[in-house]
Amino acid sequence: KVLIVQGTGFNWPTPDHFRLVFLPNVDGWKTAVQNFMLPPSKNRLGGENPTVEVGAQLSVKGFEQVVADRLSWEGFNVTILPTESMIRRDSTVLIDYTGNSSPNSLKTIMKDLRITEASVISKPDPNRTVDFRIEMGPDYGSSCFYGLPADSQPTPQE
């Protein structure tokens, strides 16, 4: 479709010309906006369709929703656990119940949440109800941000 507008239609002071405005295909535009706004399809992780439980200790309560949203965008099926059910840990851990049978999913979680291999606990379970469990510890907030150079770290005031 084409829209023809007289020259003053776009803040041009003289009406001695016209402008052609090419309007997008409405169906194509609607599809593009939906693809941009909606979470990805289930096949984004190579057909693994992984399930994840996410829980946070009281000190980082609220971050579990952020993590759930982030992982949902990557194609995970996420369940948020109540804070009361969390084991008190010194750091965030990722428990892998798949026995590394979903390596793409594991790598995606580790990359997105900045979890190191040292924080991954492998507990293969053929009767599992979920593929992964993330227990967020008090260190989670600092893992969200890129580290600052050592000389730019604030020093405590005495």
Residue pairs with C-beta under 8 A, 6 or more apart in sequence:
1 22
1 23
2 20
2 21
2 22
2 23
3 20
3 21
3 22
3 23
4 18
4 19
4 20
4 21
5 18
5 19
5 21
6 15
6 17
6 18
6 19
7 14
7 15
7 16
7 17
7 18
7 19
8 14
8 15
9 19
10 19
39 72
39 73
39 75
40 73
40 74
40 75
41 75
42 49
42 75
43 75
44 74
44 75
45 74
45 75
45 76
45 102
45 104
45 105
45 108
46 104
48 102
48 104
48 105
48 131
49 75
49 77
50 75
50 76
50 77
50 98
50 102
50 105
50 131
50 132
51 76
51 77
51 78
51 79
51 129
51 130
51 131
51 132
52 71
52 76
52 77
52 78
52 79
52 109
52 130
52 131
52 132
52 133
52 134
53 78
53 79
53 80
53 81
53 130
53 132
53 133
53 134
54 64
54 67
54 68
54 71
54 78
54 79
54 80
54 81
54 133
54 134
54 136
55 64
55 80
55 81
55 82
55 83
55 85
55 86
55 133
55 134
55 135
55 136
56 62
56 63
56 64
56 67
56 83
56 86
56 136
56 140
57 83
57 86
57 88
57 89
57 135
57 136
57 137
57 138
58 83
59 137
59 138
60 136
60 137
60 138
60 140
60 141
61 83
63 136
63 140
63 141
64 80
64 81
64 136
65 80
67 78
67 113
67 134
67 136
68 78
68 80
70 112
70 113
71 78
71 109
71 112
72 78
74 108
74 112
76 105
76 109
79 130
86 135
86 136
87 135
89 135
89 137
90 137
90 138
90 139
91 119
91 137
91 138
91 139
92 113
92 115
92 119
92 134
92 135
92 136
92 137
92 139
92 140
92 143
93 119
93 120
93 121
93 134
93 135
93 137
94 106
94 109
94 110
94 113
94 115
94 119
94 120
94 121
94 132
94 133
94 134
95 120
95 121
95 123
95 132
95 133
95 134
95 135
96 106
96 120
96 121
96 122
96 123
96 124
96 131
96 132
97 123
97 124
97 125
97 128
97 130
97 131
97 132
97 133
98 105
98 106
98 124
98 128
98 131
98 132
99 122
99 124
99 125
100 106
100 122
100 124
102 131
105 131
105 132
106 120
106 132
109 115
109 132
109 134
110 116
110 117
110 120
113 134
113 143
114 143
114 144
115 134
115 143
